[in-house]
Amino acid sequence: MNHVMLDVDGTLIQSYEFDEQCFMEAIYETTGIEILNNWETYPDVTDRGILRTFIERQAPLYSLEELENLVKPVFIRNIKRTVEISPVTETLGAKAFVSHLLSSDRYIVSVATGGWGETARIKLASAGFDIDKLVIMSSNEHYSRIKIMEMARAEIDLNGNLPVTYFGDAQWDIKACDELGINLVIVGHRVSHHQRIQDFSCLESALCFVK
């Protein structure tokens, strides 16, 4: 068996840009401060991790718990409003790919996202994924992407014996997989990597990287 771990935004669904906008607008609405979105300088590019760095750099009067309690409900509202107007689009072939993995006895599947779990589920459901069948670990569990991935692994592979292949789309996915020693497949063209697919339209092309 192989453990296939999946990112959400920019990997399974085409949501990166509007997710970022909704998040930044939620921070501005609740704090009156425009967050600096040079994410490559943030040590943890997750919803909770970004808030930690935002406090450190721009909003020292807030505690993380206080700020999260302010920002998160507004962000969830923003996401709901956005997907009601325009449903989320899957990355081509992603639903069929996930369905194949879930129905096969060769794979176990988890989702490890840097976003909060509530918004991940809203977006995935909007795109037509059966979220009830997915084990989802998120920024609800930890601010560190590496920790989120470790928790996703432990949730469905208690002993950590199965090989893991992670499908992601960003530079921070490369960094996390390098640190964890996890096989990585990049989806799309945001970053370069020796293992990359444009989308999931060819099932065999995606599966050939799982090892």
C-alpha positions in Angstrom: 0.0 0.0 0.0 0.9 3.6 -0.5 -0.2 6.7 1.4 -1.2 9.5 -0.9 -1.3 12.9 0.8 -3.0 15.8 -0.9 -2.8 19.6 -0.6 -6.0 21.6 -1.4 -5.6 25.1 -2.7 -3.9 25.1 -6.1 -3.6 21.3 -6.1 -7.0 19.7 -6.0 -8.9 23.0 -6.6 -8.3 26.3 -8.3 -8.8 28.5 -5.2 -5.4 29.9 -4.4 -6.1 33.5 -5.6 -9.5 34.0 -4.2 -8.6 32.3 -0.9 -5.7 34.7 -0.5 -7.9 37.7 -1.2 -10.6 36.5 1.2 -8.0 36.0 3.9 -6.3 39.4 3.5 -9.7 41.1 3.5 -10.7 39.4 6.7 -7.5 40.6 8.4 -8.1 44.1 7.2 -11.7 44.2 8.2 -11.0 42.9 11.7 -7.7 44.8 12.5 -7.6 47.8 10.1 -4.1 46.7 9.0 -3.1 45.6 5.5 -1.1 42.5 5.9 2.1 42.2 3.8 1.6 39.3 1.5 5.3 38.5 0.7 4.6 34.9 1.9 8.0 33.7 0.9 9.4 35.5 3.9 6.9 33.9 6.3 8.4 30.9 8.2 5.0 29.1 8.2 2.7 29.7 5.2 -0.5 28.4 6.8 -3.5 30.4 8.0 -2.5 30.1 11.6 1.2 30.5 10.8 0.6 33.6 8.8 -1.3 35.2 11.7 1.6 34.4 14.1 4.0 36.2 11.8 1.5 39.0 11.2 1.4 39.6 15.0 5.1 39.5 15.3 5.7 42.0 12.4 2.6 44.2 12.3 0.2 43.6 15.1 2.0 43.0 18.4 -1.0 44.0 20.5 -2.9 40.9 19.6 -2.5 37.4 21.0 -2.8 34.5 18.5 -6.0 33.2 20.1 -7.6 36.6 20.1 -6.7 37.4 16.4 -7.8 33.9 15.2 -11.1 34.3 16.9 -11.6 37.7 15.1 -10.3 36.8 11.7 -11.5 33.2 11.2 -15.3 33.8 11.3 -14.9 36.7 8.8 -12.7 34.6 6.5 -15.2 31.7 6.6 -18.0 34.2 5.7 -15.9 35.6 2.9 -15.3 32.1 1.5 -18.9 31.2 1.7 -20.0 34.3 -0.1 -17.4 33.8 -2.8 -18.3 30.2 -3.6 -22.0 31.0 -3.6 -21.4 33.5 -6.4 -18.9 31.3 -8.3 -18.5 27.6 -7.3 -15.0 26.4 -7.0 -13.4 24.7 -10.0 -11.5 21.4 -9.5 -8.1 21.0 -11.0 -8.8 19.0 -14.2 -9.3 15.4 -13.3 -8.8 15.8 -9.5 -12.2 14.4 -8.4 -11.7 11.3 -10.5 -8.2 10.9 -9.2 -9.3 11.1 -5.6 -12.2 8.8 -6.2 -9.9 6.3 -7.8 -7.5 6.4 -4.8 -10.4 6.0 -2.3 -11.9 3.1 -4.1 -8.6 1.2 -4.5 -7.1 -1.2 -2.0 -3.6 -0.1 -3.0 -3.8 3.4 -1.5 -4.8 5.2 1.7 -5.6 8.9 1.4 -5.2 12.0 3.5 -5.5 15.7 3.0 -2.9 18.0 4.6 -3.7 21.7 4.0 -2.3 24.9 5.4 -5.7 26.4 5.4 -8.2 26.1 8.2 -10.4 22.9 8.1 -13.7 24.8 7.9 -12.8 26.7 4.7 -11.0 23.7 3.1 -14.3 21.7 3.5 -16.4 24.5 2.1 -14.2 24.8 -1.0 -13.8 21.1 -1.6 -17.6 20.6 -1.2 -18.2 23.5 -3.6 -16.0 21.8 -6.2 -17.9 18.5 -5.8 -15.6 16.4 -3.7 -17.1 13.9 -1.2 -15.6 15.5 1.9 -17.1 12.8 4.2 -14.7 10.3 2.8 -11.6 12.5 3.4 -9.3 12.6 6.4 -8.4 16.3 6.6 -5.7 17.8 8.7 -5.3 21.5 8.6 -4.3 24.7 10.3 -6.8 23.9 13.0 -4.4 21.3 14.3 -1.1 23.3 14.0 0.5 26.4 12.5 3.4 24.3 11.0 2.9 22.7 7.6 5.3 20.0 8.6 3.4 19.2 11.8 0.1 19.2 9.8 1.6 16.6 7.4 3.0 14.5 10.2 -0.4 14.5 11.9 -2.1 13.5 8.6 0.3 10.6 8.3 -0.2 9.5 11.9 -4.0 9.7 11.6 -4.3 7.0 9.0 -0.9 5.2 9.3 -0.2 5.0 13.0 3.2 3.3 12.7 4.3 5.5 9.8 5.4 2.4 7.9 3.8 3.2 4.5 5.6 5.2 1.8 4.1 8.7 1.4 3.6 10.7 -1.8 2.5 14.2 -1.5 0.8 16.2 -4.2 1.3 20.0 -3.8 1.8 23.1 -5.8 4.0 25.6 -4.0 7.6 26.2 -2.8 6.6 25.6 0.8 5.4 22.1 -0.2 8.9 21.4 -1.6 10.5 22.6 1.6 8.2 20.5 3.8 8.7 17.4 1.8 12.4 17.8 1.7 12.5 18.1 5.5 10.2 15.1 6.0 11.8 12.9 3.2 8.5 12.6 1.5 8.1 11.9 -2.2 6.7 15.0 -3.9 4.7 15.6 -7.0 4.1 19.2 -8.0 0.8 20.0 -9.7 0.6 23.0 -12.1 3.3 25.5 -13.0 3.8 27.7 -9.9 7.1 26.1 -9.1 9.6 23.8 -10.9 10.3 20.3 -9.7 11.7 17.2 -11.2 8.3 15.4 -10.7 5.5 17.5 -12.0 2.1 17.1 -13.7 0.0 19.9 -15.2 -3.2 18.4 -13.8 -4.9 15.0 -13.0 -6.4 14.5 -16.5 -4.2 11.5 -17.1 -4.7 9.1 -14.2 -1.7 7.0 -15.2 0.6 10.0 -15.4 -0.3 11.0 -11.8 -0.1 7.5 -10.4 3.3 6.7 -12.0 4.9 9.1 -9.5 3.3 7.4 -6.4 6.0 5.3 -4.7 
